[in-house]
Amino acid sequence: MKYLQIFLIAICSFIGINEANAQFMYDRYSRPINTKTYIDIEGSAYLTEKWSPGEVKLVNGTTYQKDIMLKYNLLDDELYFKYDTGATMAFVEPVKEFSIIYTYTEDNLPVTKHYRNGYQDISNTTPKSYFEVIGDGKLQLIKKTSKSILETKEYNSASKIKSFQDYTRYFLVIAGKAVPVKNAKKSILTTIPDKQQQLQTFAKLNDLNFKSDADLAKLMNFYNSL
């Protein structure tokens, strides 16, 4: 009985230490913030208003893969996570990349989006700006979705209406250089330096829609498999 008690105390102490370390990790790499309230603005500043599960990798290599709830502010290009107490937290250590899983409202299916920063020499962005990675490999297709606040005034009305507006740009990353493209067949295929005929055949056989990110991902995966 005595040995059993000692064993249980040791186990509890070990769990307590691990919990303390986990607490320390959050405190060390994050800070509480006061999120902005966007009063009288139609739409949302976020990818999704709901907290969504995901994964995060910091620049220092620390990775959070389980039970972390995220929210991505597209207006300010900032990633937040929800602490156990419900508080909104920001990462102190820079985030290198993250994935976020949310339910797409139109068909109620889960969608996973993966974001990464570090891209250079792209107008109106910095190396800290996050881009959605549509296709990854030797050839990358990345997408930048930004939000801005647009003010409009109805005819014969003195009041202004504010709303969030999306602005989307696509880039092919070729040999480390980001080249702007449109999500259109001619724009993408003529920008890819080689294997255009194979890509055209693949797109035709699979009836790819170049306005669909999912179909563009298939095209990139095919190219990177060649």
C-alpha positions, 0 to 999 in steps of 0.5 A: 500500500505504501509503495502504491501511494508513492507511485500515485503521488509520483504520477500526479506530480508528473501530470502537474509538471506537464500541465504547468509546462503547457501553461508556461508554453502558452504564456511564453508564446502568447498574450491576451488581446482585446479584439476589435468590434466592428460596429455598423459594418456589414459582413465580417472581418474574419475568415469565419466568425466561429472559432474553428479547430486547426494547427499552428507552426511557429517560426521557432518550430513549436507546433500546436496540433491538438485542441487549439481553436483559431480565428483568422482576421483577414482585415488585419491579417492576424491569427488568434486562438482561444485560451482555456478560459475563453480569452482571445490570445495572439501569438507572441512568437511569429507564426510560420504557417497554420491550417484552419478547419471550418464548415462552409456555409453553402453546403455545410461541409468541412473545409481545410485551408492552409496558410503560410507566410515568408513570400517576398516582393509581392505588392501590398504585402510583407514577408509576414503576410499570410497566403493560402496555399492552393497547390504546394511543391516545386510549383506553388499556387498561392492566394491572397484574400484581403478585406477592406471597409467600403463606404457607400451612400444610397441615392438621396440619402445622407447616411453612409453604409459600411461593409467589408469587401473581399479582394483576392489575388493569385500567384504562381511561385516559380523558382521562388518568385511570385508571379501574379496570375488570374484564376483563368485557364489562359493566365495560368497555363501560359505562365507555367514555363513547361508541360503546358500540353500535358496540363491542357490535356489533364484539364480537359479530361478532368473537366477542370473549372479554373474558377474552383480552388479545388480544381486548381489544386488538382492541376498543381498536384498533377504538375508536381507529380510529373 
